[in-house]
Amino acid sequence: SEIDEVWLDRIEEVVNYVLDAGMYCILNVHHDTGMHDSKGTWLFADWNNYQTMSAGFKNIWRQIAARFKDYDYRLLFESYNELLDERKTWFTPSSDNGYKAANALNQDFVNTVRVSGGRNATRNLIVTTYSAGTTEKTLKSFVMPSDILPGHLAVQIHSYLPAKFVTAKADHREEFY
């Protein structure tokens, strides 16, 4: 779970490009999550393997938090992107244990970043629902992590609805106008 220094240097270079352009930047564990088929996929909302995944997840966030601890408020951290269960189930996990694991990983993220020092003690953090989904069950199953700093957590969801509109070619979108 050690991030290659060359890769971390490159990430910092891009973060600096964004911040130097006067924008905000969000860093997250993006293509490590269960939605991708690449060999780098390792993080799932899998309660049966939570302890192992949690250890690696916290280790990665310790490294990221240490590298960027002195960056200002325009750098935000997001726990993960579109986390799926071990079966890669979209919208709702194959069992409620997927929600349990996703919520626990969000709490791990908040705890790890907050104790890492520097500006991370007050940094705005973003957490995400299971699969970043918006189904009623997913939203009701989401648990906002506890935080030692009130008012500095945001929740991110991704809504691709209506799916036919979002994924349609331009010539098929007319029916929605």
Secondary structure as GFF3:
##gff-version 3
##sequence-region A 1 177
A	DSSP	alpha_helix	5	20	.	.	.	ID=ss1
A	DSSP	beta_strand	25	29	.	.	.	ID=ss2
A	DSSP	three_ten_helix	47	49	.	.	.	ID=ss3
A	DSSP	alpha_helix	50	67	.	.	.	ID=ss4
A	DSSP	beta_strand	75	80	.	.	.	ID=ss5
A	DSSP	alpha_helix	97	114	.	.	.	ID=ss6
A	DSSP	three_ten_helix	118	121	.	.	.	ID=ss7
A	DSSP	beta_strand	125	128	.	.	.	ID=ss8
A	DSSP	three_ten_helix	130	132	.	.	.	ID=ss9
A	DSSP	alpha_helix	136	141	.	.	.	ID=ss10
A	DSSP	beta_strand	153	156	.	.	.	ID=ss11
A	DSSP	alpha_helix	163	167	.	.	.	ID=ss12
A	DSSP	three_ten_helix	170	176	.	.	.	ID=ss13
###
